[in-house]
Amino acid sequence: MSDRLTVAKTYKLYLGGKFPRSESGRVYPVQDAKGRFLANAARASRKDARDAVAAARKAFGGWSGATAYNRGQVLYRVAEMMEGRRDQFAAEIGAAEGVRRAQSLVDLAIDRWVWYAGWTDKIASVLGGANPVAGPYFSFTVPEPSGVVAVLAPQRSSLLGLVSVLAPVLAAGCTAVVVSSERRPLPAITLSEVLATSDVPAGVANILTGSAAELGPWLASHGDVDALDPTGAEDRTGLAREAAGTVKRVLRVPAEEPDWAQRPDLTRLRHYLEAKTVWHPMGT
């Protein structure tokens, strides 16, 4: 028998392509479904949220300016790397949500990521096109990314729900600041490791662990955040009120957390795109 103690992990945040500690130095224990200690996670602060928004804004120009085909290839590479970590994701989901459906939830999450990756170079054909007009003009509409999106991830679905709210943001060409599930952050941390070692540019996706109730109002009122997904928040009305001060797009979400295993649609992807209509005179 060995009397050696296990070295407990203390995970960090994922900001700007790096893994810093929270500037506050705070951490909190992560437990499994039976209350047993698993690891420590960083508790992000307001300063961390501001740094994440700054990183997302800096990365927005390059990500939104890339071709839709290139973004799709980058996102598909993320799915490939998630496939290589299926067992790790399954173990983390099983610890928090039970082992019975863990593997199927991982498979659904990977398939969901591939689904959104496939839409990157097709959505313009669905939401844009030439407009019939009377007069000597060409008129056409193209979808453009909204900008920086703050996402409060679902609290109960640690990976599938997270992928379902993050993937459409990136597929639309936006950059993201995500607050993961507070009680079940380990799959989000592993996903951040996948993002860091994939082709996704630094700052495109930033993942914070900690309290959505604490970080949500700061992100909702931040002047450099263009859209808000309050899925994982309890006080969504309050967040919408905070977001109104800077005229953000706020995604309307149902009162009850949806069944993330259901077939996705284009609602979230469409929400993060703005229609730009161009008129051009003929013959010049």
Helices and strands as residue ranges (DSSP letters): E 27-31, E 37-42, H 46-65, H 68-84, H 86-97, H 102-119, H 123-127, E 129-130, E 137-145, E 148-152, H 160-171, E 175-179, H 186-196, E 205-208, H 212-221, E 227-229, H 236-244, E 249-250, H 267-271, E 273-281
